[in-house]
Each structure stands twice: as C-alpha cells, then as structure tokens.
Amino acid sequence: MDTPIRRVVRAPLSESREKPHATAKSSSAAASKKQIPPDQTNAENFYYIKQMNSKTPMVIVLKDGETLHGIIEWYDKGSLKVNRDGDPNLLVYKSSIKYMYKDEDEED
C-alpha cells in the first residue's frame, strides 16, 4: 500500500504580508486615533536650570500669600532650595507654591 505524497501549498510570505488581517485593521484604527501627549515636556526642568545657572533673583509666592525672595540653589521632583540674603535658606515644597517670577528690584 503506497500512500501518496502530500504537499503543503502555501502562499509566499510577501503576499500574506500585503493582505490585511482582522488584527491589522484594528491596530491601524488605533494608530489613527489622536495620541496622548507625554506626561512631561521638561519645560519646568529647563526653566529651573536656566534660573539656577544665571543665579536669577526670584520672588516665590506661596499659596497662603507669603512671598519669598531668593535664588534657587537646587530642585528635585517635589521641592526647591531657596538661598536668601540675610535670612535662612529654605526648602520649599512645590505643592505650596502658587507662582514665581523674576525679582525686578534685585536686577537694577
């Protein structure tokens, strides 16, 4: 009893890649959606580094209304170290800062 030789016939790989599959359609639909922007733009880091390198006098206004005058010595993810003339240096939590700006009085 001779059994006939069976051959597997397949399409060439290049043809199978060109034809879209059901999963490829769903992934292309996901790619066409608007992508989420990155969590960090590094603008904050750039600003702190610029002010630290130039030793710019800053005014830091806290959420309770208190203002601090000094130079930013260093920063990390959650805080700033502010050097002040004639007053003790401070470690200020970023969460307590309302806003900050360059001290115009010190630059003259």
C-alpha positions in Angstrom: 0.0 0.0 0.0 1.7 3.1 -1.2 0.5 6.3 0.3 0.6 9.3 -2.0 3.0 12.1 -1.1 1.2 15.1 0.3 2.5 18.6 -0.3 1.6 21.6 1.7 0.9 24.6 -0.6 1.4 28.0 1.0 1.3 31.5 -0.4 4.6 33.3 -0.5 5.3 35.3 2.7 5.3 38.6 0.7 1.7 38.0 -0.4 0.5 37.2 3.1 2.0 40.4 4.5 0.3 42.6 1.9 -3.1 41.3 2.7 -4.6 43.0 5.8 -5.8 40.7 8.6 -8.6 41.5 11.0 -6.0 42.3 13.7 -4.1 44.6 11.4 -7.3 46.6 10.8 -7.9 47.1 14.5 -4.3 48.2 15.1 -4.4 50.7 12.2 -7.6 52.2 13.6 -5.9 52.6 17.0 -2.9 54.3 15.3 -5.2 56.8 13.5 -6.6 58.0 16.9 -5.2 61.1 18.5 -2.1 60.1 20.5 -1.8 61.1 24.2 0.8 63.8 24.8 3.7 62.9 27.0 3.4 63.4 30.8 6.5 65.7 30.9 7.7 68.3 28.5 10.8 69.1 30.5 9.9 72.8 30.3 9.9 73.1 34.1 13.3 71.5 34.4 14.7 73.8 31.6 13.3 76.8 33.5 14.8 75.9 36.8 18.2 75.1 35.3 18.3 78.4 33.4 17.5 80.4 36.6 20.0 78.4 38.7 22.8 78.8 36.2 22.3 82.6 35.9 21.6 82.9 39.7 18.5 85.0 38.9 16.9 86.6 41.9 13.3 85.2 42.2 10.1 86.0 44.0 8.2 82.9 45.1 4.6 83.5 46.1 3.1 80.7 48.3 -0.5 79.6 48.3 -1.0 81.3 51.7 0.1 84.7 50.2 3.6 84.8 51.7 6.4 85.9 49.4 9.9 84.7 49.4 12.9 86.5 47.8 16.0 84.5 46.9 18.0 82.5 44.4 17.1 78.9 43.5 20.1 76.7 44.5 18.7 73.3 43.5 15.4 71.5 42.9 14.0 68.0 42.7 10.7 66.4 41.9 8.9 67.9 44.9 10.9 70.8 46.3 13.1 73.8 45.7 16.0 75.0 47.9 16.0 78.8 48.0 19.1 80.8 49.2 18.2 84.1 50.8 20.4 87.1 51.7 20.2 87.9 55.4 17.7 85.2 56.1 17.9 81.4 56.5 17.8 79.3 53.4 14.6 77.4 52.8 13.4 74.1 51.4 10.0 74.9 49.8 7.6 72.2 48.6 6.5 72.8 45.0 2.9 71.9 46.1 2.9 75.0 48.3 4.0 77.4 45.5 1.3 79.5 43.9 3.6 81.1 41.3 7.0 82.6 40.9 8.7 85.3 38.8 12.0 87.1 38.4 12.7 89.7 41.1 12.9 93.0 39.2 14.1 95.0 42.2 17.2 92.9 42.6 18.3 93.2 38.9 18.8 97.0 38.9 
